[in-house]
């Protein structure tokens, strides 16, 4: 049994402690080595740029026929960032999957056997996933902006990057999408089930706002800006309306994501795997 | 430091169902310790408690003097293979091992070496879900056993689903690991398998400890002494062998079943009294039967549980 002898001879390995940095490297390996990551992130990037190009092309084509009223309401940046609407779904779902796929496949047992303190795994996932989304979405939103503006420039309805609030909204879109991903991750870690996690994410983000219409109008108007979606998207807005100021809104949305991750952290340590 | 797994009154409830009930045992280094019990007797739960995957309801279990989670490099303490699947099917075996290795700063080169060693190089970069069925368990088990650099090795039902070659490989590996002074803790519901592999046995039924003894002793106790004797002077022999701890049953004229004496003792008694013997056959109760006898009361009736 030469293989056995060889295996046992190999056993003494360099002693390595588990550190947060090492768990981060490990989570990067996990993230990049499954296809769902590539599909979801490709969808987010392509949607951000592609939908921007499409929407801007259509809008600039129709601009000549628009009524004055429509022109007054028209804001190039809103059209430009339309792709974010789809990107946020892809990124939020991926955020859920980053943790729930470990539960559905049983991988979580291997992960927690290697890192039995558990919390470093959650923090590493948040750091790796957050930075990955940010690193991809900043160029994506900038590219979407440039494509859109070059289309609008032909009709002189473009808006320069230096225009007040534009840089904040464009870069803010990438920040917003990053926090969307972290919010999904937190919800996924709480629910521990892919279908349930996606339902929780979509429910809170996209179903809750229209549900608010059952409330009396003044309650609805008072509460709606504080919902996660509205709070987060206020960073994208450069027109006045019933929403929080951009950075306050984003900070509140960060608070939602942080709260989800904090609840997840408490449960992660307590629950059986 | 000696590598020990020590459980003290270890108890685990799932809802109102008690899966592990006050287990106290010590797994010693240098020998293969079998963890034997029927399916559903709490073996897997105990192993999960050892690794801290589940939290104990009461009692305590330590690995080398500490809770598993308090070790700085847990994978170097216990190399574990639990029965439940724990591999993302969309990830290649190489990346799976790499991700686990990286948590301990184990270099990529080492992952390559191990994959080579266990003969997985061809499929290591494929997604794990695409392994052929034949490859599946063997590949998974081998790679993960081999991964361990640990002082202790803990395997839950390692031979399940393996081909004979794989079973042979595992047995050999376990003995080798033990002979190097490691703690080897292997669960099985198969008495026959444990008889071949384990030196020491911890036997459980319905979460409770039934026996903690050497395999040899357990086998002797469990199988009892039954000897079939054929003799034309059967009735005469019956009178000579009868004693306080001996039962004799006449199966048919001239054929006795003697319990409580060895074949040697019966043969010598017969010779002393000039009784002619035509047959003297020790009946080894099958290991599985003996094991079932021992744990019968502890096997939960599944229909009742549902």
Interface residues (C-beta under 8 A of the other chain):
Chain A: X1 X3 X4 X5 X6 X7 X8 X10 X11 X12 X13 X14 X15 X16 X17 X18 X19 X22 X23 X25 X26 X27 X29 X30 X33 X34 X35 X36 X101 X102 X105 X106 X107 X108 X109 X110 X111 X112 X113 X114 X115 X116 X117 X118 X270 X272 X273
Chain B: X48 X51 X52 X53 X54 X55 X68 X69 X71 X72 X73 X74 X75 X76 X80 X82 X84 X85 X86 X87 X88 X89 X90 X91 X92 X95 X96 X98 X99 X100 X102 X103 X104 X105 X106 X107 X110 X113 X114 X117 X118 X119 X145 X146 X148 X149 X150 X169 X172 X173 X176 X177 X180
